[in-house]
Every structure is written in C-alpha cells, then in structure tokens.
Amino acid sequence: MGLLMREQKGVAAGLASLRKALNDKAPAVACIAAEALARFGQGKDTALALEKLLALANGDEQTVFTAMLALNALDYTDAKAKPHAAAIAALPRKAKVTPPRMGNYIIRLIEKTTADLK
C-alpha cells in the first residue's frame, strides 16, 4: 500500500516486490500490487497487472470484497483499462456469497467503470 501511495516513485522503488506480490496467496495483497503496477508500471507489468485485476474482479471466483477491491482498482487505472472494457462489462454482477446490503455494489462498480471507459 505504501508503494502505491508513492505512485511512480514507489512502484519504481519496489518493482521486484510488486511483481512477486502479484502472485500472493492473499487476494487483497495481489490486488493492491496489481493496482500499483497497472496505474504506475510500464509495459508488460501493466498488462499483467490488468489481467490480474480482471481475474480478481470475477465474483464467481472471488469474494464480494475481493471483487469490489479489484473493480475499484480497475476504475482508478482510467484509460489503461480501456482495451478491457468489454471484459469488465461482461464480469458477473454478483459474487457467489453477497451479503444482502451489498447486493448492488458490484453492479454499480461495473457500470461506473465501463461508463468512465467510454
């Protein structure tokens, strides 16, 4: 999280750690690393990070909390996620287990992100 907050300088300083964290067993750790690389990385790092965020945003395979974290990260990547707009729009609208009060969160995040990418 500290590397993400430091933006380009943080990503440059912690590039090796962020690359390793993309495959962390904890989805939240992988998601934050992916967000940092997607927003402030370059080339292959950005592409791999966007793919990781798309996988983590899939509510059929992740918890609602992980999916929301990944969707927020995708939203913050702005134009970098534009090539993936169709994949984002096609993501499941709910997670397997979604508490009732959170029923619309994923739907709204997908709608906002895809609208921003148009």
C-alpha positions as CSV (number, residue, x, y, z in Angstrom):
1,M,0.0,0.0,0.0
2,G,2.9,2.4,0.8
3,L,4.4,1.8,-2.7
4,L,1.0,2.5,-4.3
5,M,0.7,5.8,-2.3
6,R,4.1,6.9,-3.5
7,E,2.9,6.4,-7.2
8,Q,5.6,6.2,-9.8
9,K,8.5,6.6,-7.3
10,G,7.0,3.9,-5.1
11,V,6.5,1.5,-8.0
12,A,10.0,2.1,-9.3
13,A,11.5,1.5,-5.9
14,G,9.5,-1.6,-5.1
15,L,9.1,-3.1,-8.6
16,A,10.5,-6.6,-7.7
17,S,8.4,-6.8,-4.6
18,L,5.3,-5.8,-6.5
19,R,5.9,-8.3,-9.2
20,K,6.2,-11.0,-6.6
21,A,3.1,-9.8,-4.7
22,L,1.0,-10.3,-7.9
23,N,1.0,-14.0,-7.1
24,D,0.5,-13.6,-3.3
25,K,-2.0,-16.1,-1.8
26,A,-3.9,-13.3,-0.1
27,P,-6.1,-11.7,-2.8
28,A,-6.0,-8.3,-1.2
29,V,-2.2,-8.2,-1.4
30,A,-2.3,-9.3,-5.0
31,C,-4.9,-6.7,-5.8
32,I,-3.0,-3.8,-4.3
33,A,0.2,-4.9,-6.1
34,A,-1.8,-5.2,-9.3
35,E,-3.3,-1.7,-8.9
36,A,0.1,-0.2,-8.3
37,L,1.6,-1.8,-11.4
38,A,-1.5,-1.1,-13.5
39,R,-1.5,2.6,-12.6
40,F,2.2,3.4,-12.4
41,G,4.0,0.5,-14.0
42,Q,5.0,0.2,-17.6
43,G,4.8,-2.3,-20.5
44,K,4.4,-5.9,-19.5
45,D,4.0,-5.1,-15.9
46,T,0.9,-3.0,-16.7
47,A,-0.5,-5.7,-18.9
48,L,0.0,-8.5,-16.3
49,A,-1.5,-6.3,-13.6
50,L,-4.6,-5.5,-15.6
51,E,-5.1,-9.2,-16.3
52,K,-4.7,-10.0,-12.6
53,L,-7.3,-7.3,-11.7
54,L,-9.8,-8.8,-14.2
55,A,-9.4,-12.2,-12.6
56,L,-9.7,-10.8,-9.1
57,A,-12.9,-8.8,-10.1
58,N,-14.7,-12.0,-11.1
59,G,-17.3,-12.5,-8.4
60,D,-17.9,-16.1,-9.5
61,E,-14.4,-17.0,-8.3
62,Q,-13.7,-14.4,-5.6
63,T,-15.4,-13.0,-2.6
64,V,-17.5,-9.9,-2.9
65,F,-14.8,-7.9,-1.0
66,T,-12.1,-9.0,-3.4
67,A,-14.2,-8.3,-6.5
68,M,-15.0,-4.8,-5.2
69,L,-11.4,-4.1,-4.4
70,A,-10.3,-5.2,-7.9
71,L,-13.1,-3.2,-9.6
72,N,-12.2,-0.1,-7.7
73,A,-8.6,-0.6,-8.8
74,L,-9.7,-1.1,-12.4
75,D,-11.7,2.2,-12.2
76,Y,-8.5,4.0,-11.0
77,T,-6.5,2.8,-13.9
78,D,-8.5,5.1,-16.2
79,A,-7.6,4.8,-19.8
80,K,-5.2,1.9,-19.3
81,A,-8.2,-0.4,-18.7
82,K,-9.9,0.8,-21.9
83,P,-8.8,-2.2,-24.0
84,H,-10.5,-4.4,-21.4
85,A,-13.8,-2.5,-21.3
86,A,-15.8,-5.4,-22.9
87,A,-14.3,-7.9,-20.4
88,I,-15.1,-5.6,-17.5
89,A,-18.7,-5.2,-18.7
90,A,-19.0,-9.0,-19.0
91,L,-18.0,-9.6,-15.4
92,P,-20.5,-11.4,-13.1
93,R,-22.9,-8.9,-11.4
94,K,-22.7,-10.7,-8.1
95,A,-20.3,-12.8,-6.1
96,K,-21.3,-16.3,-5.0
97,V,-21.9,-15.1,-1.5
98,T,-23.0,-11.5,-1.3
99,P,-24.5,-10.0,1.9
100,P,-27.9,-8.5,1.2
101,R,-26.9,-4.9,1.9
102,M,-24.0,-5.3,-0.6
103,G,-26.2,-6.7,-3.4
104,N,-25.7,-3.7,-5.8
105,Y,-22.1,-2.8,-5.1
106,I,-20.5,-4.9,-7.8
107,I,-23.2,-3.9,-10.3
108,R,-22.6,-0.2,-9.7
109,L,-18.8,-0.5,-9.8
110,I,-19.0,-2.3,-13.2
111,E,-21.4,0.3,-14.5
112,K,-19.3,3.2,-13.3
113,T,-16.1,1.7,-14.6
114,T,-17.5,0.9,-18.1
115,A,-19.1,4.3,-18.3
116,D,-15.8,6.0,-17.5
117,L,-14.0,4.0,-20.2
118,K,-16.4,5.1,-23.0
